Amino acid sequence: MSIRDMIEGKKEWRAHVARVKALPEDYQIVYREIQKYFFKVGPVELTEGTGLLSGIVELFEGGAALGKGVLEVTGSDVAAFCDDLIKDSKTYDDIIQEAIDKEFDKKVKDKKK
């Protein structure tokens, strides 16, 4: 990653944060909780730009523009909303589990020989 890429990434992130700060307060609170949840669960796409998070901001901007409350957009179970967004995404937990499974399978095969 070049310095230019890092600077560009920082600019994109600052613009993203500015969009979040422009949302109504209830949307900002739910966005921050979603962000924490995703950082904890670790969908791999989260580290690839701001795509997933930007999509949520776009959804929230649309809901706010229509005068909807944030829970009208996400539903009352925000964790279920998050899980649905990443249900087909690979997480870091998945990657670690796959590595452990491969290592276990290898040891079992070696033991059978």
Order of alpha helices (4+ residues) and beta strands (2+ residues): alpha-alpha-alpha-alpha-alpha-alpha
